[in-house]
Amino acid sequence: MVEALKSERIKIGSRTFFFDLLEAKDGSKYVKISESRRDEKEDKFKRQSIMVFSEGFEDFKNAFDKITQ
């Protein structure tokens, strides 16, 4: 398991979001954004993740800023 260089966690309603800055084996950095939520039907937690690599940080941030203004 890769240890995060930095982490943030936010809880919104029944969902928890994790933002982790990680370092790949080649030294490049990437952000892993995960959502964890409880599945009432199966009585367990489900987790989904996306990864954004360093070359996309600025574009990802700009797109997020545009749609949230």
C-alpha positions as CSV (number, residue, x, y, z in Angstrom):
1,M,0.0,0.0,0.0
2,V,1.3,3.4,-0.9
3,E,1.3,6.0,1.9
4,A,-0.2,9.4,1.1
5,L,2.1,12.4,1.1
6,K,-0.9,14.5,2.0
7,S,-4.6,13.7,2.8
8,E,-7.8,15.5,3.3
9,R,-11.2,14.0,4.3
10,I,-14.6,15.5,4.1
11,K,-18.0,14.1,5.1
12,I,-21.1,15.2,3.2
13,G,-24.3,13.5,4.4
14,S,-23.8,9.7,4.2
15,R,-20.8,10.0,1.9
16,T,-17.1,10.5,2.9
17,F,-14.6,11.8,0.3
18,F,-10.9,11.3,0.6
19,F,-8.3,13.4,-1.3
20,D,-4.9,11.8,-1.3
21,L,-1.7,13.1,-2.8
22,L,0.5,10.1,-3.7
23,E,3.8,9.4,-5.4
24,A,4.3,6.8,-8.1
25,K,7.3,4.6,-8.3
26,D,8.8,6.9,-11.0
27,G,8.5,9.9,-8.6
28,S,5.6,11.5,-10.4
29,K,2.7,12.7,-8.2
30,Y,-1.0,12.0,-8.6
31,V,-4.2,12.6,-6.7
32,K,-6.6,9.9,-5.8
33,I,-10.1,11.0,-5.0
34,S,-12.3,8.4,-3.3
35,E,-15.9,8.2,-2.3
36,S,-17.0,5.9,0.5
37,R,-20.7,5.3,1.2
38,R,-22.7,2.7,3.1
39,D,-24.7,0.3,0.9
40,E,-27.8,-0.3,3.1
41,K,-28.9,-3.3,1.0
42,E,-25.7,-5.2,1.4
43,D,-24.8,-3.7,4.8
44,K,-21.3,-2.8,3.8
45,F,-19.3,0.2,2.5
46,K,-18.7,0.7,-1.2
47,R,-15.7,2.7,-2.3
48,Q,-15.0,4.3,-5.7
49,S,-11.9,6.2,-6.8
50,I,-10.5,8.2,-9.6
51,M,-6.9,9.3,-10.2
52,V,-5.6,12.5,-11.6
53,F,-2.0,12.6,-12.6
54,S,0.2,15.6,-12.3
55,E,0.0,16.6,-15.9
56,G,-3.7,17.1,-15.5
57,F,-3.8,18.9,-12.2
58,E,-4.2,22.4,-13.6
59,D,-6.9,21.4,-16.2
60,F,-8.8,19.4,-13.6
61,K,-8.7,22.3,-11.2
62,N,-9.8,24.8,-13.9
63,A,-12.7,22.6,-15.0
64,F,-13.8,22.2,-11.4
65,D,-13.6,25.9,-10.7
66,K,-15.6,26.7,-13.9
67,I,-18.5,24.5,-13.0
68,T,-18.7,25.5,-9.4
69,Q,-18.8,29.3,-9.9
